[in-house]
Amino acid sequence: MQTTTNQPKIPLGEPVGGPFPHQQGRDCVTSAMRNVLAGNGLDLSESMVFGLGDGLSFWYSDIPESPFPVLLGQNLTLEEDLCHRLGIELIVHEPANSDEAEEAFNRVRAGIPTIIKADPYYLDYCWEGIPDEYRQHFGEHLLLLVSTTSEPENTSLSENVLISDIWSSRLETATLEQLRRARSTEEGYSFLLPQNRWYELRFPSPTGGSTGGSTGGSVDPLKGWQAEIWPAARSISQKMLSARGYFGISGIRATGSALASWIHATSRATSRATSRAASRGQPRDGQPVEQPAEEIIKTGLSVIAQRMDEGATGSCFRALFTEFLLEGAEILADPTLYEIGTSFKDEVVPLWQTIIQLFRKAATKQTARYADLETVLLELEQNLQVVASLEERLYRELCTAEPSPTRSKL
């Protein structure tokens, strides 16, 4: 388990000296936030950033632009929740034009590492050794611009940017032209476009107010960030328990039937489309009528499984939450938190791993005219109900348990 380092000796908000403390993370949001905090003197683990940001969630949603639903286990306001908990003001800039978008680069030139949203499709370092046809658009990707470098001619066209990104264990380099395209692209789903967004973090000053940037001043609220571990764990639990519909525990319970409805609706819709095409005299030359439903369903189930198990986070983000609980237990020397974290590790995480494998199994069984698929979906539904009940019990324990007297190791 990766443990959180000692409280920094330098004032928070003052850039650390020496090489930038980049760590390759497992999720772009938690990685970018961890690295920008570390670059400003607060060295937390990625799992601690995840937990303090109320990172765990669950939601199932049908997306109008997508042929298949989205199922995710991460809180979509993690950055805001993390900064609020740590006493940092977060401003998300949404530039109205290209001139305003350049302000993010100007801050980096001034020595202020800056988080931006960018589509990795346009960043060559993300696709080294991978054929171009495998490039994919994802405009919600976060990365951290660390510093700029210039070629001898010192023109804007030759200016490069050093980048801290989950794609690499080292700082990578991209040209300004690549980054401009990655920030302003209109390719991909409209609700995932980066729209030149960038983040400004304002750290509290010791005299009150904020520094107006990511430099200057120590900060009292962050001296006791360890005291926020239990409140964060409880906040996550309360949100999971109180959510309704396709969110939280309610959403986990509803996912099995929602998936079955999507599969049947997709099958019926494509069958009607095929019948209409056949009545118009298609296809030609004696070829069989194409049945796209199978491919849509297979792709959808595979993508859902991939997103839940993406990277090393695994288990619909339950593994990262488990690390937060166990790290918090070690920091606070709290056996109660350790016991609940161990239950997540030994029971919840393996169940989600089983569920992810069932999604993959359903994708492969889909071609058997739904007979085998129905069996897998039933097994998937049963496991979702089990994990929902288990998580519900553990969240209730987190909400009602009394923290042990703190004997922090820090």
Buried (B, 14 or more C-beta within 10 A) or exposed (E): EEBBEEBBEEBBBBBBEEEBBBBBBBBBBBBBBBBBBBBBBBBBBBBBBBBBBBBBBBBBBEEEEBBBBBBBBBBEEBBBBBBBBBBBBBEEBEBEEEEEBBBBBEBBBEEBBBBBBBBBBBBEBBBEEEEEEEBEBBBBBBBBBBBBEEEEEEEEEEBBBBBBBBBBEEBBBBBBEBBBBBBBBEEBBEEBBBBBBBBBBBBBBBEEEBBEBBBBBBBEBBEEBBEBBBEBBBBBBBBBBEBEEBBBBBBBBBBBEBBBEBBEEBBEBBBEBBEEEEEEEEEEEEEEEBEBBBBBBBBBBBBBBEBBBBEEBBBBBBBBBBBBBBBBBBBBBBEBBBBBBBBBBEBBBEBBBBBBBBBBBBBBBBEEEBEBBEBBBEBBBEBBBBBBEBBBEBBBBBBEBEBBEEEEEE
